[in-house]
Amino acid sequence: MKDTRKMEITVGVFVALGLAALLMLAMKVANLSQFTSHEGYKVRAYFDNVGGLQVRAPVKMGGVTVGRVIGIGYDAKRFQAVATLSIDPDYDHIPTDTAANIYTAGLLGEQYIGLEPGGEETSLKEGDELQMTQSALVLEKALQEFLYNKTVKAP
């Protein structure tokens, strides 16, 4: 009887650990693994096309996550999409002429914003706008250009 009780407790612990591991995996896949409270400073970046960029997508610089996308909207005056980025306060020396590009990571196609620092001595601060941006590569558009804009050379 005592052995049965001990086995039941052991099985219960393993089931609980398995459920905890599944929960952590689900949070990682859903990009909820970092519960940050947007304490950083906010900057905006305007793009012609944000592709599949999502809120909470990482903002990376040199492969290191320096912030998150906290909002995506459309500016009707500029006819562009605007992404609001929250940069962690630890990274407060990013030059004002930094370029923002939308990249795709891995096979699953998660998109993120990559920052490429410029050479200015002044740093980004709350409310600044990134001037140099490059939109997401839309596969359909690239394929269309490749297929329909080919020029045939005469022999």
N, CA, C and O of each residue as an XYZ file, in Angstrom:
620
protein
N       0.812     -1.181      0.000
C       0.000      0.000      0.000
C       0.866      1.259      0.000
O       0.564      2.255     -0.657
N       1.944      1.171      0.757
C       2.840      2.305      0.860
C       3.544      2.558     -0.468
O       3.742      3.711     -0.852
N       3.929      1.486     -1.178
C       4.595      1.614     -2.472
C       3.663      2.221     -3.517
O       4.102      3.008     -4.356
N       2.380      1.861     -3.471
C       1.406      2.403     -4.420
C       1.257      3.909     -4.223
O       1.202      4.661     -5.196
N       1.193      4.334     -3.013
C       1.068      5.780     -2.698
C       2.295      6.536     -3.183
O       2.176      7.623     -3.748
N       3.457      5.973     -2.967
C       4.706      6.602     -3.392
C       4.752      6.722     -4.924
O       5.184      7.740     -5.465
N       4.298      5.660     -5.611
C       4.286      5.686     -7.067
C       3.299      6.738     -7.579
O       3.590      7.432     -8.553
N       2.141      6.862     -6.935
C       1.156      7.856     -7.346
C       1.707      9.280     -7.206
O       1.485     10.119     -8.079
N       2.399      9.544     -6.147
C       3.005     10.865     -5.938
C       4.075     11.122     -6.995
O       4.149     12.226     -7.535
N       4.900     10.127     -7.298
C       5.949     10.280     -8.314
C       5.337     10.559     -9.683
O       5.815     11.432    -10.407
N       4.291      9.830    -10.040
C       3.616     10.050    -11.324
C       3.000     11.446    -11.350
O       3.075     12.130    -12.370
N       2.402     11.872    -10.267
C       1.812     13.210    -10.172
C       2.843     14.313    -10.380
O       2.580     15.300    -11.067
N       4.011     14.136     -9.785
C       5.086     15.127     -9.943
C       5.536     15.190    -11.404
O       5.721     16.279    -11.948
N       5.712     14.034    -12.036
C       6.127     14.023    -13.446
C       5.070     14.643    -14.349
O       5.414     15.353    -15.293
N       3.804     14.395    -14.084
C       2.727     15.002    -14.873
C       2.743     16.524    -14.699
O       2.603     17.263    -15.673
N       2.912     16.985    -13.470
C       2.971     18.424    -13.209
C       4.161     19.067    -13.919
O       4.034     20.152    -14.487
N       5.308     18.403    -13.888
C       6.491     18.929    -14.583
C       6.267     18.960    -16.095
O       6.679     19.903    -16.770
N       5.618     17.935    -16.615
C       5.307     17.897    -18.052
C       4.373     19.028    -18.461
O       4.577     19.665    -19.494
N       3.349     19.276    -17.648
C       2.429     20.374    -17.939
C       3.138     21.728    -17.864
O       2.882     22.609    -18.685
N       4.014     21.892    -16.895
C       4.774     23.140    -16.777
C       5.677     23.338    -17.992
O       5.804     24.455    -18.493
N       6.305     22.265    -18.468
C       7.160     22.351    -19.648
C       6.343     22.710    -20.891
O       6.785     23.516    -21.710
N       5.156     22.117    -21.035
C       4.281     22.451    -22.156
C       3.829     23.911    -22.100
O       3.764     24.575    -23.134
N       3.518     24.413    -20.915
C       3.125     25.809    -20.756
C       4.267     26.740    -21.152
O       4.043     27.734    -21.842
N       5.475     26.430    -20.726
C       6.631     27.263    -21.079
C       6.882     27.229    -22.584
O       7.213     28.255    -23.178
N       6.727     26.065    -23.203
C       6.906     25.939    -24.644
C       5.856     26.754    -25.396
O       6.175     27.431    -26.373
N       4.616     26.690    -24.945
C       3.543     27.464    -25.580
C       3.799     28.953    -25.459
O       3.546     29.703    -26.402
N       4.295     29.391    -24.319
C       4.595     30.814    -24.133
C       5.759     31.243    -25.013
O       5.764     32.357    -25.538
N       6.732     30.379    -25.176
C       7.882     30.689    -26.031
C       7.448     30.824    -27.485
O       7.867     31.751    -28.178
N       6.610     29.900    -27.945
C       6.126     29.933    -29.316
C       5.253     31.158    -29.545
O       5.308     31.763    -30.616
N       4.455     31.530    -28.562
C       3.568     32.682    -28.682
C       4.291     33.987    -28.412
O       3.664     35.047    -28.430
N       5.585     33.943    -28.165
C       6.401     35.135    -27.919
C       5.965     35.866    -26.652
O       6.026     37.093    -26.587
N       5.526     35.112    -25.649
C       5.119     35.710    -24.389
C       6.110     35.411    -23.275
O       5.805     35.619    -22.101
N       7.268     34.934    -23.625
C       8.211     34.495    -22.608
C       8.807     35.646    -21.812
O       9.313     35.442    -20.709
N       8.751     36.847    -22.359
C       9.280     37.989    -21.619
C       8.128     38.902    -21.255
O       7.529     39.537    -22.122
N       7.824     38.965    -19.982
C       6.745     39.828    -19.528
C       7.332     41.176    -19.121
O       7.406     41.492    -17.933
N       7.743     41.956    -20.091
C       8.294     43.266    -19.807
C       7.163     44.280    -19.785
O       6.144     44.099    -20.451
N       7.342     45.326    -19.034
C       6.277     46.298    -18.849
C       6.519     47.574    -19.655
O       6.142     48.658    -19.209
N       7.126     47.469    -20.805
C       7.337     48.622    -21.694
C       7.947     49.814    -20.953
O       7.515     50.950    -21.147
N       8.940     49.563    -20.113
C       9.548     50.630    -19.339
C      10.553     51.438    -20.146
O      11.052     52.454    -19.661
N      10.857     51.017    -21.349
C      11.856     51.707    -22.155
C      11.303     52.968    -22.797
O      10.170     53.376    -22.544
N      12.122     53.560    -23.618
C      11.684     54.757    -24.341
C      11.124     54.335    -25.690
O      11.555     53.349    -26.287
N      10.149     55.113    -26.150
C       9.426     54.756    -27.365
C       9.888     55.589    -28.550
O      10.042     56.806    -28.454
N      10.104     54.909    -29.671
C      10.447     55.559    -30.931
C       9.537     55.001    -32.016
O       8.992     53.905    -31.882
N       9.378     55.768    -33.093
C       8.510     55.344    -34.194
C       9.342     55.099    -35.444
O      10.379     55.728    -35.655
N       8.865     54.173    -36.264
C       9.485     53.894    -37.557
C       8.359     53.721    -38.571
O       7.402     52.986    -38.327
N       8.478     54.403    -39.712
C       7.466     54.346    -40.762
C       7.944     53.431    -41.885
O       9.089     53.517    -42.329
N       7.045     52.552    -42.336
C       7.367     51.596    -43.386
C       6.286     51.634    -44.459
O       5.123     51.912    -44.167
N       6.674     51.353    -45.706
C       5.677     51.223    -46.769
C       4.862     49.947    -46.584
O       3.680     49.907    -46.923
N       5.498     48.902    -46.044
C       4.819     47.632    -45.853
C       5.471     46.920    -44.666
O       6.683     46.704    -44.656
N       4.666     46.559    -43.673
C       5.220     45.853    -42.514
C       5.105     44.342    -42.652
O       5.542     43.606    -41.767
N       4.519     43.866    -43.756
C       4.404     42.424    -43.974
C       3.648     41.762    -42.842
O       2.545     42.191    -42.504
N       4.216     40.726    -42.248
C       3.581     39.991    -41.157
C       4.110     40.377    -39.793
O       4.008     39.589    -38.853
N       4.677     41.572    -39.657
C       5.203     42.016    -38.365
C       4.074     42.061    -37.343
O       2.976     42.532    -37.641
N       4.344     41.574    -36.150
C       3.333     41.498    -35.097
C       3.752     42.338    -33.894
O       4.935     42.599    -33.671
N       2.742     42.755    -33.125
C       3.019     43.397    -31.844
C       3.733     42.374    -30.974
O       3.419     41.186    -31.044
N       4.672     42.800    -30.168
C       5.550     41.993    -29.317
C       6.701     41.361    -30.088
O       7.475     40.593    -29.516
N       6.828     41.671    -31.374
C       7.972     41.155    -32.134
C       9.243     41.787    -31.572
O       9.208     42.928    -31.111
N      10.348     41.075    -31.601
C      11.586     41.629    -31.062
C      12.167     42.730    -31.945
O      11.989     42.746    -33.163
N      12.861     43.639    -31.291
C      13.677     44.645    -31.964
C      15.112     44.266    -31.618
O      15.495     44.249    -30.449
N      15.905     43.961    -32.655
C      17.255     43.451    -32.416
C      18.300     44.391    -32.997
O      18.065     45.105    -33.971
N      19.452     44.360    -32.363
C      20.610     45.123    -32.816
C      21.819     44.223    -32.650
O      22.191     43.869    -31.531
N      22.431     43.853    -33.768
C      23.567     42.938    -33.710
C      23.181     41.570    -33.181
O      24.011     40.884    -32.585
N      21.925     41.157    -33.389
C      21.459     39.863    -32.925
C      20.977     39.843    -31.489
O      20.496     38.815    -31.012
N      21.100     40.972    -30.786
C      20.684     41.065    -29.387
C      19.339     41.783    -29.325
O      19.165     42.832    -29.946
N      18.391     41.225    -28.581
C      17.092     41.867    -28.436
C      17.236     43.092    -27.542
O      17.606     42.986    -26.373
N      16.934     44.266    -28.120
C      17.058     45.531    -27.380
C      15.701     46.154    -27.087
O      15.620     47.187    -26.422
N      14.636     45.531    -27.578
C      13.307     46.077    -27.336
C      12.241     45.228    -27.986
O      12.504     44.114    -28.438
N      11.032     45.767    -28.030
C       9.874     45.076    -28.596
C       9.021     46.066    -29.383
O       9.037     47.271    -29.130
N       8.279     45.524    -30.345
C       7.279     46.317    -31.057
C       6.057     46.362    -30.153
O       5.537     45.317    -29.764
N       5.589     47.569    -29.810
C       4.438     47.676    -28.904
C       3.184     48.169    -29.617
O       2.101     48.186    -29.032
N       3.328     48.566    -30.871
C       2.152     49.012    -31.601
C       2.418     49.086    -33.092
O       3.517     49.436    -33.523
N       1.395     48.751    -33.880
C       1.473     48.865    -35.331
C       0.188     49.546    -35.781
O      -0.913     49.137    -35.411
N       0.347     50.583    -36.578
C      -0.828     51.309    -37.048
C      -0.598     51.838    -38.449
O       0.387     51.508    -39.108
N      -1.539     52.674    -38.891
C      -1.450     53.259    -40.232
C      -1.587     54.768    -40.098
O      -2.530     55.255    -39.474
N      -0.660     55.503    -40.675
C      -0.685     56.962    -40.676
C      -1.339     57.417    -41.980
O      -0.744     57.304    -43.052
N      -2.564     57.932    -41.884
C      -3.328     58.331    -43.070
C      -2.741     59.570    -43.743
O      -2.998     59.798    -44.925
N      -1.970     60.365    -43.029
C      -1.359     61.559    -43.629
C      -0.144     61.186    -44.483
O       0.091     61.781    -45.535
N       0.608     60.219    -44.031
C       1.810     59.805    -44.755
C       1.574     58.601    -45.656
O       2.431     58.255    -46.468
N       0.420     57.963    -45.517
C       0.084     56.753    -46.266
C       1.125     55.661    -46.057
O       1.560     54.995    -46.997
N       1.507     55.500    -44.799
C       2.498     54.493    -44.429
C       2.079     53.809    -43.134
O       1.313     54.350    -42.337
N       2.604     52.607    -42.952
C       2.420     51.901    -41.680
C       3.434     52.458    -40.685
O       4.563     52.787    -41.050
N       3.024     52.557    -39.450
C       3.924     53.038    -38.407
C       4.032     51.982    -37.317
O       3.028     51.462    -36.829
N       5.266     51.679    -36.948
C       5.532     50.736    -35.859
C       6.105     51.519    -34.684
O       7.061     52.280    -34.835
N       5.514     51.324    -33.527
C       6.018     51.960    -32.316
C       6.874     50.943    -31.581
O       6.425     49.841    -31.262
N       8.113     51.331    -31.318
C       9.075     50.437    -30.685
C       9.357     50.898    -29.267
O       9.485     52.095    -29.014
N       9.454     49.970    -28.358
C       9.873     50.267    -26.998
C      11.283     49.709    -26.833
O      11.489     48.495    -26.847
N      12.246     50.608    -26.678
C      13.651     50.217    -26.519
C      13.979     50.176    -25.033
O      13.684     51.120    -24.300
N      14.586     49.085    -24.594
C      14.948     48.939    -23.187
C      15.859     50.083    -22.748
O      16.722     50.519    -23.510
N      15.667     50.570    -21.516
C      16.477     51.699    -21.042
C      17.976     51.410    -20.969
O      18.781     52.340    -20.935
N      18.357     50.133    -20.946
C      19.784     49.790    -20.920
C      20.483     50.217    -22.212
O      21.697     50.417    -22.227
N      19.720     50.354    -23.285
C      20.283     50.686    -24.601
C      19.917     52.129    -24.948
O      19.148     52.378    -25.877
N      20.468     53.063    -24.200
C      20.116     54.475    -24.380
C      21.147     55.247    -25.209
O      21.089     56.475    -25.268
N      22.078     54.557    -25.843
C      23.090     55.244    -26.660
C      22.998     54.828    -28.128
O      24.020     54.697    -28.802
N      21.786     54.622    -28.619
C      21.583     54.267    -30.026
C      21.585     55.562    -30.836
O      20.807     56.467    -30.536
N      22.434     55.671    -31.852
C      22.532     56.920    -32.630
C      21.211     57.281    -33.322
O      20.423     56.403    -33.669
N      20.985     58.574    -33.514
C      19.740     59.052    -34.127
C      19.628     58.680    -35.599
O      18.520     58.640    -36.134
N      20.740     58.407    -36.266
C      20.672     58.036    -37.689
C      20.671     56.520    -37.892
O      21.140     56.024    -38.917
N      20.150     55.803    -36.924
C      20.037     54.347    -37.005
C      18.966     53.972    -38.026
O      17.919     54.616    -38.105
N      19.235     52.929    -38.802
C      18.280     52.435    -39.798
C      17.506     51.265    -39.217
O      18.047     50.468    -38.451
N      16.223     51.169    -39.591
C      15.360     50.073    -39.141
C      14.934     49.254    -40.352
O      14.422     49.803    -41.328
N      15.143     47.942    -40.291
C      14.766     47.028    -41.370
C      13.902     45.921    -40.803
O      14.077     45.506    -39.657
N      12.966     45.445    -41.611
C      12.147     44.309    -41.195
C      12.739     43.058    -41.815
O      12.879     42.953    -43.033
N      13.085     42.108    -40.951
C      13.696     40.858    -41.386
C      12.803     39.683    -41.014
O      11.902     39.811    -40.185
N      13.061     38.551    -41.628
C      12.364     37.307    -41.307
C      13.366     36.341    -40.696
O      14.457     36.138    -41.227
N      12.980     35.747    -39.570
C      13.871     34.827    -38.868
C      13.379     33.401    -39.020
O      12.199     33.115    -38.817
N      14.270     32.527    -39.371
C      13.984     31.106    -39.350
C      12.989     30.630    -40.380
O      12.533     31.393    -41.232
N      12.660     29.356    -40.287
C      11.751     28.727    -41.233
C      10.297     29.069    -40.971
O       9.479     29.044    -41.891
N       9.969     29.384    -39.740
C       8.587     29.708    -39.418
C       8.190     31.098    -39.896
O       7.003     31.415    -39.971
N       9.159     31.914    -40.212
C       8.865     33.217    -40.782
C       8.515     34.297    -39.787
O       7.859     35.271    -40.158
N       8.924     34.167    -38.538
C       8.680     35.235    -37.574
C       9.446     36.474    -38.027
O      10.634     36.395    -38.338
N       8.779     37.596    -38.064
C       9.434     38.819    -38.486
C       9.827     39.649    -37.279
O       9.165     39.624    -36.241
N      10.911     40.381    -37.436
C      11.398     41.249    -36.377
C      12.011     42.494    -37.013
O      12.254     42.534    -38.219
N      12.254     43.494    -36.197
C      12.895     44.713    -36.679
C      14.363     44.669    -36.269
O      14.694     44.486    -35.097
N      15.224     44.839    -37.252
C      16.657     44.896    -37.004
C      17.131     46.335    -37.119
O      16.824     47.024    -38.091
N      17.871     46.777    -36.131
C      18.420     48.130    -36.135
C      19.884     48.092    -36.526
O      20.655     47.276    -36.019
N      20.261     48.983    -37.435
C      21.655     49.119    -37.838
C      22.117     50.517    -37.453
O      21.650     51.507    -38.015
N      23.039     50.596    -36.489
C      23.426     51.908    -35.963
C      24.162     52.758    -36.990
O      24.885     52.259    -37.853
N      23.948     54.047    -36.860
C      24.643     55.010    -37.709
C      25.863     55.554    -36.989
O      26.404     54.915    -36.086
N      26.286     56.727    -37.393
C      27.496     57.297    -36.823
C      27.293     58.587    -36.049
O      28.267     59.198    -35.609
N      26.061     59.011    -35.876
C      25.787     60.253    -35.156
C      26.209     60.146    -33.692
O      26.227     59.066    -33.103
N      26.544     61.287    -33.137
C      26.924     61.311    -31.720
C      25.713     61.461    -30.810
O      25.763     61.087    -29.638
N      24.615     62.010    -31.350
C      23.408     62.163    -30.537
C      22.656     60.834    -30.497
O      22.716     60.043    -31.438
N      21.951     60.603    -29.398
C      21.259     59.329    -29.196
C      19.747     59.500    -29.303
O      19.205     60.584    -29.089
N      19.084     58.393    -29.640
C      17.626     58.389    -29.683
C      17.066     58.646    -28.297
O      17.642     58.241    -27.288
N      15.926     59.332    -28.270
C      15.245     59.570    -27.004
C      13.747     59.390    -27.208
O      13.290     59.188    -28.333
N      12.993     59.462    -26.139
C      11.543     59.273    -26.170
C      10.894     60.121    -27.261
O      11.117     61.329    -27.340
N      10.078     59.464    -28.110
C       9.316     60.177    -29.132
C      10.037     60.407    -30.448
O       9.447     60.969    -31.370
N      11.292     59.995    -30.569
C      12.037     60.194    -31.819
C      11.492     59.291    -32.917
O      10.744     58.347    -32.661
N      11.887     59.606    -34.140
C      11.473     58.845    -35.314
C      12.710     58.359    -36.053
O      13.646     59.121    -36.295
N      12.699     57.082    -36.405
C      13.792     56.529    -37.207
C      13.547     56.931    -38.655
O      12.507     56.606    -39.228
N      14.500     57.634    -39.239
C      14.327     58.203    -40.579
C      14.555     57.194    -41.695
O      13.848     57.210    -42.702
N      15.525     56.329    -41.523
C      15.867     55.361    -42.576
C      15.248     54.004    -42.254
O      15.596     53.364    -41.261
N      14.324     53.580    -43.116
C      13.663     52.299    -42.899
C      13.615     51.515    -44.199
O      13.650     52.084    -45.290
N      13.536     50.210    -44.062
C      13.374     49.332    -45.212
C      12.242     48.371    -44.886
O      12.272     47.683    -43.866
N      11.244     48.329    -45.760
C      10.054     47.524    -45.533
C      10.355     46.032    -45.620
O      11.430     45.608    -46.045
N       9.371     45.265    -45.206
C       9.472     43.811    -45.275
C       9.483     43.356    -46.724
O       8.846     43.960    -47.587
N      10.207     42.296    -46.974
C      10.213     41.684    -48.298
C       8.963     40.829    -48.423
O       8.780     39.857    -47.690
N       8.108     41.207    -49.360
C       6.872     40.460    -49.588
C       7.149     39.493    -50.725
O       7.417     39.908    -51.853
N       7.084     38.212    -50.429
C       7.462     37.177    -51.392
C       6.624     37.253    -52.659
O       7.154     37.089    -53.757
N       5.344     37.495    -52.528
C       4.476     37.558    -53.708
C       4.894     38.685    -54.643
O       4.917     38.519    -55.863
N       5.225     39.833    -54.058
C       5.628     40.987    -54.865
C       6.956     40.722    -55.566
O       7.115     41.057    -56.740
N       7.901     40.130    -54.863
C       9.205     39.813    -55.456
C       9.055     38.797    -56.578
O       9.709     38.907    -57.615
N       8.194     37.810    -56.370
C       7.961     36.799    -57.397
C       7.301     37.419    -58.627
O       7.640     37.082    -59.762
N       6.366     38.319    -58.392
C       5.686     38.983    -59.501
C       6.673     39.792    -60.333
O       6.627     39.757    -61.563
N       7.552     40.509    -59.675
C       8.556     41.288    -60.401
C       9.493     40.379    -61.183
O       9.877     40.696    -62.308
N       9.856     39.260    -60.593
C      10.760     38.329    -61.261
C      10.106     37.711    -62.496
O      10.730     37.604    -63.553
N       8.853     37.309    -62.352
C       8.171     36.619    -63.441
C       7.751     37.546    -64.582
O       7.843     37.173    -65.752
N       7.292     38.745    -64.247
C       6.699     39.602    -65.268
C       7.599     40.712    -65.768
O       7.251     41.382    -66.740
N       8.725     40.929    -65.151
C       9.621     41.999    -65.587
C      10.884     41.458    -66.229
O      11.869     42.183    -66.366
N      10.868     40.209    -66.621
C      12.014     39.628    -67.325
C      12.063     40.189    -68.741
O      11.033     40.288    -69.408
N      13.219     40.545    -69.184
C      13.358     41.011    -70.568
C      13.997     39.879    -71.366
O      14.976     39.264    -70.945
N      13.424     39.633    -72.501
C      13.938     38.571    -73.354
C      14.923     39.183    -74.338
O      14.590     40.105    -75.082
N      16.131     38.657    -74.329
C      17.166     39.162    -75.225
C      17.061     38.451    -76.576
O      16.910     37.232    -76.657
N      17.147     39.247    -77.608
C      17.124     38.664    -78.974
C      18.462     38.047    -79.294
O      19.497     38.583    -78.899
N      18.466     36.915    -80.011
C      19.734     36.245    -80.319
C      20.534     36.993    -81.359
O      21.625     36.560    -81.727
